[in-house]
Amino acid sequence: MRSAPRRAAQRDLSAIYEHIAANDPAAARRVEERIRASISLLVTWPRIGVLTDLEEVRRLPIVRYPYAVYYRVLADKEEVHVLRIIHAARIRDLGKLPQD
């Protein structure tokens, strides 16, 4: 299995880093590293996240930080598509993928 971040997820991670780095670059690096490490776990354990109401979309909360990774497992291609990385304050419904 390999991870394949979608453009929206890449933008999310960049925005998270930039937002935190404006005040604390070291903290921004720690958060980014934790998110990347969590995504790496998906390669080994792709079904570790909780299923959402959307078909085959799962949510993986990031330990110690208020973010969640939304992703889809494509077993036939042996890929994990990381769809979004969202701050918990923006998640209104745990079963849905935030669109903004």
matplotlib code that plots the C-alpha trace (Angstrom):
import matplotlib.pyplot as plt

x = [0.0, 1.2, -0.3, -1.4, -2.3, -4.9, -4.2, -6.8, -4.9, -1.6, -3.1, -4.5, -1.2, 0.6, -2.1, -1.8, 2.0, 1.9, -0.8, 1.2, 4.6, 3.5, 3.8, 5.9, 7.9, 9.1, 5.5, 4.5, 7.2, 6.0, 2.4, 3.4, 5.6, 2.8, 0.3, 2.8, 3.5, -0.2, -0.6, 2.4, 0.5, -2.3, 0.1, 0.5, -3.0, -5.3, -8.5, -7.4, -9.7, -13.4, -15.8, -17.8, -21.3, -19.6, -18.8, -15.4, -14.3, -12.6, -11.5, -8.3, -7.9, -4.4, -3.1, -2.2, -3.4, -6.9, -6.8, -8.3, -7.2, -10.0, -9.0, -10.2, -8.7, -8.4, -7.5, -7.4, -4.7, -3.1, -3.4, -4.6, -6.0, -5.7, -8.6, -8.4, -6.7, -9.2, -9.0, -11.5, -13.2, -14.2, -15.8, -19.5, -20.5, -18.0, -19.7, -19.2, -16.2, -16.0, -16.1, -14.5]
y = [0.0, 3.6, 6.9, 9.4, 12.8, 14.7, 18.3, 19.5, 17.6, 19.0, 22.5, 21.7, 20.6, 23.7, 26.0, 24.3, 24.7, 28.3, 29.3, 27.8, 28.8, 32.5, 32.3, 29.2, 27.5, 24.7, 23.9, 24.0, 21.4, 19.2, 19.3, 18.6, 15.7, 14.2, 14.5, 12.9, 10.1, 9.4, 9.3, 6.9, 4.6, 4.3, 2.5, -0.3, -0.2, 1.4, 0.6, 2.1, 5.1, 5.3, 5.0, 8.1, 8.3, 8.7, 5.6, 4.2, 7.5, 7.1, 9.7, 9.3, 11.8, 13.0, 12.2, 15.2, 17.7, 18.9, 17.6, 14.7, 13.1, 12.1, 9.3, 6.6, 3.1, 1.9, -1.8, -2.7, 0.0, -0.6, 3.1, 5.3, 8.6, 11.3, 13.6, 16.4, 17.3, 19.3, 21.2, 19.8, 23.1, 23.0, 19.5, 19.9, 16.3, 13.5, 11.4, 14.0, 15.3, 19.1, 20.8, 24.1]
z = [0.0, -0.6, 0.3, -2.4, -1.0, -3.1, -3.9, -1.3, 1.4, 0.3, 0.5, 3.9, 5.3, 3.8, 5.3, 8.7, 8.7, 7.6, 10.1, 13.1, 11.8, 11.8, 15.6, 16.3, 13.5, 15.8, 16.8, 13.1, 12.3, 15.2, 14.0, 10.4, 11.5, 13.6, 10.7, 8.2, 10.7, 11.1, 7.3, 7.1, 9.5, 6.9, 4.6, 7.1, 8.6, 6.0, 7.9, 11.2, 10.8, 11.5, 8.6, 7.8, 6.2, 2.8, 0.9, 1.8, 3.4, 6.7, 9.4, 11.4, 14.4, 14.9, 18.4, 20.5, 17.9, 16.9, 13.3, 11.4, 8.2, 5.8, 3.4, 1.1, 0.7, -2.9, -2.3, -6.0, -6.6, -3.2, -2.4, 0.4, -1.0, 1.6, 0.8, 3.4, 6.7, 8.8, 12.1, 14.6, 15.0, 11.3, 11.6, 12.2, 11.5, 12.2, 9.5, 6.7, 4.9, 5.3, 1.9, 2.7]

ax = plt.figure().add_subplot(projection="3d")
ax.plot(x, y, z, "-o")
ax.set_aspect("equal")
plt.show()
